[in-house]
Amino acid sequence: MGKNLTKRSEDYSKWYNELVVKADLAENSGVRGCMVIKPYGFAIWEKMQAGLDKMFKETGHENAYFPLFIPKSYLSKEASHVEGFAKECAVVTHYRLKNAEDGSGIVVDPDAKLEEELIVRPTSETIIWDTYRKWIQSYRDLPLLINQWANVVRWEMRTRLFLRTAEFLWQEGHTAHATKQEAIDEAELIMNVYADFVEGQMAVPVIKGVKTASERFAGAVETYCIEALMQDGKALQAGTSHFLGQNFAKAFDVKFATKEGKQEHVWATSWGVSTRLMGALVMTHSDDNGLVLPPKLAPIQVVIVPIYKGMEQLDAISEKVAPLVKALRDKDISVKFDDRDTHKPGFKFNEYELKGVPVRLAIGQRDLENGTFEVARRDTLTKEIVAEADVIGKIVSLLQEIQANIYEKALKYRESHITFVDSYEEFKNVLEEKGGFIAAHWDGSAETEERIKEETKATIRCIPINAETEQGNCMVTGKPSSKRVLFAKAY
């Protein structure tokens, strides 16, 4: 199964598209630009949800749910917000269908036009801040820390499974605070939560930073981000957290009474990650044989494949394996015993290699006699014979080892693909020949940023949080610069 994949070196984009479909993660649907997330793909997303949700709740956030539809007038209340999303909005204009009089099918009933059009949410700031006006009266109501798990629609013209679809799943947090500093602290906290999750559970190294003014979220004062690097040398924005200032509070007149009895507008944040993290997971770790999944997010962490002739041998293997399956599940390790008699062991080996199952055990007649298992690890494609008495300990340590190993491999790649340049010519050469992140001086102007984007297709991914002050000159204009920023071509 996995051997039919296009090689990454031949066509990385084609390899990715094939892998997502062949590994049963997702497929295109009958709706242009929308995907069907299949059970195996959704099982990974559920693990991501569970991990993030736990982290949000540990930092004091609660889940709620807000409407899918947003009145058009709401979106127009914050000028830069509507400008940022106007070209991507799906609009509901009517609420009823009817049979065509000529019998040609169903048509929109022209008499069922909405008084005010509804926008299918591209993001929920406007509907949420209209709601917060009712929820927030006093400093006692703050901070308000709300998250929702939802779907959103952004009418993308060029789509790719998980990375860019017209409809996608995500979480969006929306918080209200009494002071500017509290809101900034919240935005930075969430950036760190995202980084901890992506590195700790997805095993994907990220760089934390802030966006330039032109790359900020529409309506934000500051956008914090985490940036990851894929195996083809392109960057992927893995998560963003926005300090919104008082923009939305003023647009929707959300005020609170301070301890001194004064009326003040609250300070706001919003933040989100989406199913594009699935794309990051696939592109960071996987190889020409299929998916490579971090054990912490793998739906099946261990698969056991019996090798047998006749039902008598299968029964004996099943009896031997049953206590092992129970012992592993008691340790919260997800395990599957694949005793299907419709597929041969070789097919199963290929299937689980393609699907990125971290550890595979095989057991046949000889293993039964010797009290052993053949243990294979997906990340290195190596295998060894392990005694039955040692196999549980081996599996536990292997899962930890694989999680650490694929992170280190990705980190090594990322570190070897950060290049420091001082001239525009050198910048363009590195971009075309090597790719990755390029650290260069920039004069801070939107004009220079736009010129670089137009001429090279590279964007400023972030101004790194830990960037050291370094006096230099912009690689394009020669004007003074106090720190380097990270450029890359990106998804």
Secondary structure as a PSIPRED ss2 file (coil, helix, strand):
# PSIPRED VFORMAT (PSIPRED V4.0)

   1 M C   1.000  0.000  0.000
   2 G H   0.000  1.000  0.000
   3 K H   0.000  1.000  0.000
   4 N H   0.000  1.000  0.000
   5 L C   1.000  0.000  0.000
   6 T C   1.000  0.000  0.000
   7 K C   1.000  0.000  0.000
   8 R C   1.000  0.000  0.000
   9 S C   1.000  0.000  0.000
  10 E C   1.000  0.000  0.000
  11 D C   1.000  0.000  0.000
  12 Y H   0.000  1.000  0.000
  13 S H   0.000  1.000  0.000
  14 K H   0.000  1.000  0.000
  15 W H   0.000  1.000  0.000
  16 Y H   0.000  1.000  0.000
  17 N H   0.000  1.000  0.000
  18 E H   0.000  1.000  0.000
  19 L H   0.000  1.000  0.000
  20 V H   0.000  1.000  0.000
  21 V H   0.000  1.000  0.000
  22 K H   0.000  1.000  0.000
  23 A C   1.000  0.000  0.000
  24 D C   1.000  0.000  0.000
  25 L C   1.000  0.000  0.000
  26 A E   0.000  0.000  1.000
  27 E E   0.000  0.000  1.000
  28 N E   0.000  0.000  1.000
  29 S C   1.000  0.000  0.000
  30 G C   1.000  0.000  0.000
  31 V C   1.000  0.000  0.000
  32 R C   1.000  0.000  0.000
  33 G C   1.000  0.000  0.000
  34 C C   1.000  0.000  0.000
  35 M E   0.000  0.000  1.000
  36 V E   0.000  0.000  1.000
  37 I E   0.000  0.000  1.000
  38 K C   1.000  0.000  0.000
  39 P H   0.000  1.000  0.000
  40 Y H   0.000  1.000  0.000
  41 G H   0.000  1.000  0.000
  42 F H   0.000  1.000  0.000
  43 A H   0.000  1.000  0.000
  44 I H   0.000  1.000  0.000
  45 W H   0.000  1.000  0.000
  46 E H   0.000  1.000  0.000
  47 K H   0.000  1.000  0.000
  48 M H   0.000  1.000  0.000
  49 Q H   0.000  1.000  0.000
  50 A H   0.000  1.000  0.000
  51 G H   0.000  1.000  0.000
  52 L H   0.000  1.000  0.000
  53 D H   0.000  1.000  0.000
  54 K H   0.000  1.000  0.000
  55 M H   0.000  1.000  0.000
  56 F H   0.000  1.000  0.000
  57 K H   0.000  1.000  0.000
  58 E H   0.000  1.000  0.000
  59 T C   1.000  0.000  0.000
  60 G C   1.000  0.000  0.000
  61 H C   1.000  0.000  0.000
  62 E E   0.000  0.000  1.000
  63 N E   0.000  0.000  1.000
  64 A C   1.000  0.000  0.000
  65 Y C   1.000  0.000  0.000
  66 F C   1.000  0.000  0.000
  67 P C   1.000  0.000  0.000
  68 L C   1.000  0.000  0.000
  69 F E   0.000  0.000  1.000
  70 I E   0.000  0.000  1.000
  71 P E   0.000  0.000  1.000
  72 K H   0.000  1.000  0.000
  73 S H   0.000  1.000  0.000
  74 Y H   0.000  1.000  0.000
  75 L H   0.000  1.000  0.000
  76 S C   1.000  0.000  0.000
  77 K C   1.000  0.000  0.000
  78 E C   1.000  0.000  0.000
  79 A H   0.000  1.000  0.000
  80 S H   0.000  1.000  0.000
  81 H H   0.000  1.000  0.000
  82 V H   0.000  1.000  0.000
  83 E H   0.000  1.000  0.000
  84 G H   0.000  1.000  0.000
  85 F H   0.000  1.000  0.000
  86 A H   0.000  1.000  0.000
  87 K H   0.000  1.000  0.000
  88 E H   0.000  1.000  0.000
  89 C C   1.000  0.000  0.000
  90 A E   0.000  0.000  1.000
  91 V E   0.000  0.000  1.000
  92 V E   0.000  0.000  1.000
  93 T E   0.000  0.000  1.000
  94 H E   0.000  0.000  1.000
  95 Y C   1.000  0.000  0.000
  96 R C   1.000  0.000  0.000
  97 L E   0.000  0.000  1.000
  98 K E   0.000  0.000  1.000
  99 N E   0.000  0.000  1.000
 100 A C   1.000  0.000  0.000
 101 E C   1.000  0.000  0.000
 102 D C   1.000  0.000  0.000
 103 G C   1.000  0.000  0.000
 104 S C   1.000  0.000  0.000
 105 G C   1.000  0.000  0.000
 106 I E   0.000  0.000  1.000
 107 V E   0.000  0.000  1.000
 108 V E   0.000  0.000  1.000
 109 D C   1.000  0.000  0.000
 110 P H   0.000  1.000  0.000
 111 D H   0.000  1.000  0.000
 112 A H   0.000  1.000  0.000
 113 K E   0.000  0.000  1.000
 114 L E   0.000  0.000  1.000
 115 E E   0.000  0.000  1.000
 116 E E   0.000  0.000  1.000
 117 E E   0.000  0.000  1.000
 118 L E   0.000  0.000  1.000
 119 I E   0.000  0.000  1.000
 120 V E   0.000  0.000  1.000
 121 R C   1.000  0.000  0.000
 122 P C   1.000  0.000  0.000
 123 T C   1.000  0.000  0.000
 124 S C   1.000  0.000  0.000
 125 E H   0.000  1.000  0.000
 126 T H   0.000  1.000  0.000
 127 I H   0.000  1.000  0.000
 128 I H   0.000  1.000  0.000
 129 W H   0.000  1.000  0.000
 130 D H   0.000  1.000  0.000
 131 T H   0.000  1.000  0.000
 132 Y H   0.000  1.000  0.000
 133 R H   0.000  1.000  0.000
 134 K H   0.000  1.000  0.000
 135 W H   0.000  1.000  0.000
 136 I C   1.000  0.000  0.000
 137 Q C   1.000  0.000  0.000
 138 S E   0.000  0.000  1.000
 139 Y H   0.000  1.000  0.000
 140 R H   0.000  1.000  0.000
 141 D H   0.000  1.000  0.000
 142 L C   1.000  0.000  0.000
 143 P C   1.000  0.000  0.000
 144 L E   0.000  0.000  1.000
 145 L E   0.000  0.000  1.000
 146 I E   0.000  0.000  1.000
 147 N E   0.000  0.000  1.000
 148 Q E   0.000  0.000  1.000
 149 W E   0.000  0.000  1.000
 150 A E   0.000  0.000  1.000
 151 N E   0.000  0.000  1.000
 152 V E   0.000  0.000  1.000
 153 V E   0.000  0.000  1.000
 154 R C   1.000  0.000  0.000
 155 W C   1.000  0.000  0.000
 156 E C   1.000  0.000  0.000
 157 M C   1.000  0.000  0.000
 158 R C   1.000  0.000  0.000
 159 T C   1.000  0.000  0.000
 160 R E   0.000  0.000  1.000
 161 L C   1.000  0.000  0.000
 162 F C   1.000  0.000  0.000
 163 L C   1.000  0.000  0.000
 164 R E   0.000  0.000  1.000
 165 T C   1.000  0.000  0.000
 166 A C   1.000  0.000  0.000
 167 E E   0.000  0.000  1.000
 168 F E   0.000  0.000  1.000
 169 L E   0.000  0.000  1.000
 170 W E   0.000  0.000  1.000
 171 Q E   0.000  0.000  1.000
 172 E E   0.000  0.000  1.000
 173 G E   0.000  0.000  1.000
 174 H E   0.000  0.000  1.000
 175 T E   0.000  0.000  1.000
 176 A E   0.000  0.000  1.000
 177 H E   0.000  0.000  1.000
 178 A C   1.000  0.000  0.000
 179 T C   1.000  0.000  0.000
 180 K H   0.000  1.000  0.000
 181 Q H   0.000  1.000  0.000
 182 E H   0.000  1.000  0.000
 183 A H   0.000  1.000  0.000
 184 I H   0.000  1.000  0.000
 185 D H   0.000  1.000  0.000
 186 E H   0.000  1.000  0.000
 187 A H   0.000  1.000  0.000
 188 E H   0.000  1.000  0.000
 189 L H   0.000  1.000  0.000
 190 I H   0.000  1.000  0.000
 191 M H   0.000  1.000  0.000
 192 N H   0.000  1.000  0.000
 193 V H   0.000  1.000  0.000
 194 Y H   0.000  1.000  0.000
 195 A H   0.000  1.000  0.000
 196 D H   0.000  1.000  0.000
 197 F H   0.000  1.000  0.000
 198 V H   0.000  1.000  0.000
 199 E H   0.000  1.000  0.000
 200 G H   0.000  1.000  0.000
 201 Q C   1.000  0.000  0.000
 202 M C   1.000  0.000  0.000
 203 A C   1.000  0.000  0.000
 204 V C   1.000  0.000  0.000
 205 P C   1.000  0.000  0.000
 206 V C   1.000  0.000  0.000
 207 I E   0.000  0.000  1.000
 208 K E   0.000  0.000  1.000
 209 G E   0.000  0.000  1.000
 210 V E   0.000  0.000  1.000
 211 K C   1.000  0.000  0.000
 212 T C   1.000  0.000  0.000
 213 A H   0.000  1.000  0.000
 214 S H   0.000  1.000  0.000
 215 E H   0.000  1.000  0.000
 216 R C   1.000  0.000  0.000
 217 F C   1.000  0.000  0.000
 218 A C   1.000  0.000  0.000
 219 G C   1.000  0.000  0.000
 220 A C   1.000  0.000  0.000
 221 V C   1.000  0.000  0.000
 222 E E   0.000  0.000  1.000
 223 T E   0.000  0.000  1.000
 224 Y E   0.000  0.000  1.000
 225 C E   0.000  0.000  1.000
 226 I E   0.000  0.000  1.000
 227 E E   0.000  0.000  1.000
 228 A E   0.000  0.000  1.000
 229 L E   0.000  0.000  1.000
 230 M C   1.000  0.000  0.000
 231 Q C   1.000  0.000  0.000
 232 D C   1.000  0.000  0.000
 233 G C   1.000  0.000  0.000
 234 K C   1.000  0.000  0.000
 235 A E   0.000  0.000  1.000
 236 L E   0.000  0.000  1.000
 237 Q E   0.000  0.000  1.000
 238 A E   0.000  0.000  1.000
 239 G E   0.000  0.000  1.000
 240 T E   0.000  0.000  1.000
 241 S E   0.000  0.000  1.000
 242 H E   0.000  0.000  1.000
 243 F E   0.000  0.000  1.000
 244 L E   0.000  0.000  1.000
 245 G E   0.000  0.000  1.000
 246 Q C   1.000  0.000  0.000
 247 N H   0.000  1.000  0.000
 248 F H   0.000  1.000  0.000
 249 A H   0.000  1.000  0.000
 250 K H   0.000  1.000  0.000
 251 A H   0.000  1.000  0.000
 252 F C   1.000  0.000  0.000
 253 D C   1.000  0.000  0.000
 254 V C   1.000  0.000  0.000
 255 K E   0.000  0.000  1.000
 256 F E   0.000  0.000  1.000
 257 A E   0.000  0.000  1.000
 258 T C   1.000  0.000  0.000
 259 K C   1.000  0.000  0.000
 260 E C   1.000  0.000  0.000
 261 G C   1.000  0.000  0.000
 262 K C   1.000  0.000  0.000
 263 Q E   0.000  0.000  1.000
 264 E E   0.000  0.000  1.000
 265 H E   0.000  0.000  1.000
 266 V C   1.000  0.000  0.000
 267 W E   0.000  0.000  1.000
 268 A E   0.000  0.000  1.000
 269 T E   0.000  0.000  1.000
 270 S E   0.000  0.000  1.000
 271 W E   0.000  0.000  1.000
 272 G E   0.000  0.000  1.000
 273 V E   0.000  0.000  1.000
 274 S E   0.000  0.000  1.000
 275 T C   1.000  0.000  0.000
 276 R H   0.000  1.000  0.000
 277 L H   0.000  1.000  0.000
 278 M H   0.000  1.000  0.000
 279 G H   0.000  1.000  0.000
 280 A H   0.000  1.000  0.000
 281 L H   0.000  1.000  0.000
 282 V H   0.000  1.000  0.000
 283 M H   0.000  1.000  0.000
 284 T H   0.000  1.000  0.000
 285 H H   0.000  1.000  0.000
 286 S C   1.000  0.000  0.000
 287 D E   0.000  0.000  1.000
 288 D C   1.000  0.000  0.000
 289 N C   1.000  0.000  0.000
 290 G E   0.000  0.000  1.000
 291 L C   1.000  0.000  0.000
 292 V C   1.000  0.000  0.000
 293 L C   1.000  0.000  0.000
 294 P C   1.000  0.000  0.000
 295 P C   1.000  0.000  0.000
 296 K C   1.000  0.000  0.000
 297 L C   1.000  0.000  0.000
 298 A C   1.000  0.000  0.000
 299 P C   1.000  0.000  0.000
 300 I C   1.000  0.000  0.000
 301 Q C   1.000  0.000  0.000
 302 V E   0.000  0.000  1.000
 303 V E   0.000  0.000  1.000
 304 I E   0.000  0.000  1.000
 305 V E   0.000  0.000  1.000
 306 P E   0.000  0.000  1.000
 307 I C   1.000  0.000  0.000
 308 Y C   1.000  0.000  0.000
 309 K C   1.000  0.000  0.000
 310 G H   0.000  1.000  0.000
 311 M H   0.000  1.000  0.000
 312 E H   0.000  1.000  0.000
 313 Q H   0.000  1.000  0.000
 314 L H   0.000  1.000  0.000
 315 D H   0.000  1.000  0.000
 316 A H   0.000  1.000  0.000
 317 I H   0.000  1.000  0.000
 318 S H   0.000  1.000  0.000
 319 E H   0.000  1.000  0.000
 320 K H   0.000  1.000  0.000
 321 V H   0.000  1.000  0.000
 322 A H   0.000  1.000  0.000
 323 P H   0.000  1.000  0.000
 324 L H   0.000  1.000  0.000
 325 V H   0.000  1.000  0.000
 326 K H   0.000  1.000  0.000
 327 A H   0.000  1.000  0.000
 328 L H   0.000  1.000  0.000
 329 R H   0.000  1.000  0.000
 330 D H   0.000  1.000  0.000
 331 K C   1.000  0.000  0.000
 332 D C   1.000  0.000  0.000
 333 I C   1.000  0.000  0.000
 334 S C   1.000  0.000  0.000
 335 V E   0.000  0.000  1.000
 336 K E   0.000  0.000  1.000
 337 F E   0.000  0.000  1.000
 338 D C   1.000  0.000  0.000
 339 D C   1.000  0.000  0.000
 340 R C   1.000  0.000  0.000
 341 D C   1.000  0.000  0.000
 342 T C   1.000  0.000  0.000
 343 H C   1.000  0.000  0.000
 344 K C   1.000  0.000  0.000
 345 P H   0.000  1.000  0.000
 346 G H   0.000  1.000  0.000
 347 F H   0.000  1.000  0.000
 348 K H   0.000  1.000  0.000
 349 F H   0.000  1.000  0.000
 350 N H   0.000  1.000  0.000
 351 E H   0.000  1.000  0.000
 352 Y H   0.000  1.000  0.000
 353 E H   0.000  1.000  0.000
 354 L H   0.000  1.000  0.000
 355 K C   1.000  0.000  0.000
 356 G C   1.000  0.000  0.000
 357 V C   1.000  0.000  0.000
 358 P C   1.000  0.000  0.000
 359 V E   0.000  0.000  1.000
 360 R E   0.000  0.000  1.000
 361 L E   0.000  0.000  1.000
 362 A E   0.000  0.000  1.000
 363 I E   0.000  0.000  1.000
 364 G C   1.000  0.000  0.000
 365 Q H   0.000  1.000  0.000
 366 R H   0.000  1.000  0.000
 367 D H   0.000  1.000  0.000
 368 L H   0.000  1.000  0.000
 369 E H   0.000  1.000  0.000
 370 N H   0.000  1.000  0.000
 371 G C   1.000  0.000  0.000
 372 T E   0.000  0.000  1.000
 373 F E   0.000  0.000  1.000
 374 E E   0.000  0.000  1.000
 375 V E   0.000  0.000  1.000
 376 A E   0.000  0.000  1.000
 377 R E   0.000  0.000  1.000
 378 R C   1.000  0.000  0.000
 379 D C   1.000  0.000  0.000
 380 T C   1.000  0.000  0.000
 381 L C   1.000  0.000  0.000
 382 T E   0.000  0.000  1.000
 383 K E   0.000  0.000  1.000
 384 E E   0.000  0.000  1.000
 385 I E   0.000  0.000  1.000
 386 V E   0.000  0.000  1.000
 387 A E   0.000  0.000  1.000
 388 E H   0.000  1.000  0.000
 389 A H   0.000  1.000  0.000
 390 D H   0.000  1.000  0.000
 391 V H   0.000  1.000  0.000
 392 I H   0.000  1.000  0.000
 393 G H   0.000  1.000  0.000
 394 K H   0.000  1.000  0.000
 395 I H   0.000  1.000  0.000
 396 V H   0.000  1.000  0.000
 397 S H   0.000  1.000  0.000
 398 L H   0.000  1.000  0.000
 399 L H   0.000  1.000  0.000
 400 Q H   0.000  1.000  0.000
 401 E H   0.000  1.000  0.000
 402 I H   0.000  1.000  0.000
 403 Q H   0.000  1.000  0.000
 404 A H   0.000  1.000  0.000
 405 N H   0.000  1.000  0.000
 406 I H   0.000  1.000  0.000
 407 Y H   0.000  1.000  0.000
 408 E H   0.000  1.000  0.000
 409 K H   0.000  1.000  0.000
 410 A H   0.000  1.000  0.000
 411 L H   0.000  1.000  0.000
 412 K H   0.000  1.000  0.000
 413 Y H   0.000  1.000  0.000
 414 R H   0.000  1.000  0.000
 415 E H   0.000  1.000  0.000
 416 S H   0.000  1.000  0.000
 417 H C   1.000  0.000  0.000
 418 I E   0.000  0.000  1.000
 419 T E   0.000  0.000  1.000
 420 F E   0.000  0.000  1.000
 421 V C   1.000  0.000  0.000
 422 D C   1.000  0.000  0.000
 423 S C   1.000  0.000  0.000
 424 Y H   0.000  1.000  0.000
 425 E H   0.000  1.000  0.000
 426 E H   0.000  1.000  0.000
 427 F H   0.000  1.000  0.000
 428 K H   0.000  1.000  0.000
 429 N H   0.000  1.000  0.000
 430 V H   0.000  1.000  0.000
 431 L H   0.000  1.000  0.000
 432 E H   0.000  1.000  0.000
 433 E H   0.000  1.000  0.000
 434 K C   1.000  0.000  0.000
 435 G C   1.000  0.000  0.000
 436 G C   1.000  0.000  0.000
 437 F E   0.000  0.000  1.000
 438 I E   0.000  0.000  1.000
 439 A E   0.000  0.000  1.000
 440 A E   0.000  0.000  1.000
 441 H E   0.000  0.000  1.000
 442 W C   1.000  0.000  0.000
 443 D C   1.000  0.000  0.000
 444 G C   1.000  0.000  0.000
 445 S C   1.000  0.000  0.000
 446 A H   0.000  1.000  0.000
 447 E H   0.000  1.000  0.000
 448 T H   0.000  1.000  0.000
 449 E H   0.000  1.000  0.000
 450 E H   0.000  1.000  0.000
 451 R H   0.000  1.000  0.000
 452 I H   0.000  1.000  0.000
 453 K H   0.000  1.000  0.000
 454 E H   0.000  1.000  0.000
 455 E H   0.000  1.000  0.000
 456 T H   0.000  1.000  0.000
 457 K C   1.000  0.000  0.000
 458 A C   1.000  0.000  0.000
 459 T E   0.000  0.000  1.000
 460 I E   0.000  0.000  1.000
 461 R E   0.000  0.000  1.000
 462 C E   0.000  0.000  1.000
 463 I E   0.000  0.000  1.000
 464 P E   0.000  0.000  1.000
 465 I C   1.000  0.000  0.000
 466 N C   1.000  0.000  0.000
 467 A C   1.000  0.000  0.000
 468 E C   1.000  0.000  0.000
 469 T C   1.000  0.000  0.000
 470 E C   1.000  0.000  0.000
 471 Q C   1.000  0.000  0.000
 472 G E   0.000  0.000  1.000
 473 N E   0.000  0.000  1.000
 474 C C   1.000  0.000  0.000
 475 M C   1.000  0.000  0.000
 476 V C   1.000  0.000  0.000
 477 T C   1.000  0.000  0.000
 478 G C   1.000  0.000  0.000
 479 K C   1.000  0.000  0.000
 480 P E   0.000  0.000  1.000
 481 S E   0.000  0.000  1.000
 482 S C   1.000  0.000  0.000
 483 K C   1.000  0.000  0.000
 484 R E   0.000  0.000  1.000
 485 V E   0.000  0.000  1.000
 486 L E   0.000  0.000  1.000
 487 F E   0.000  0.000  1.000
 488 A E   0.000  0.000  1.000
 489 K C   1.000  0.000  0.000
 490 A E   0.000  0.000  1.000
 491 Y C   1.000  0.000  0.000
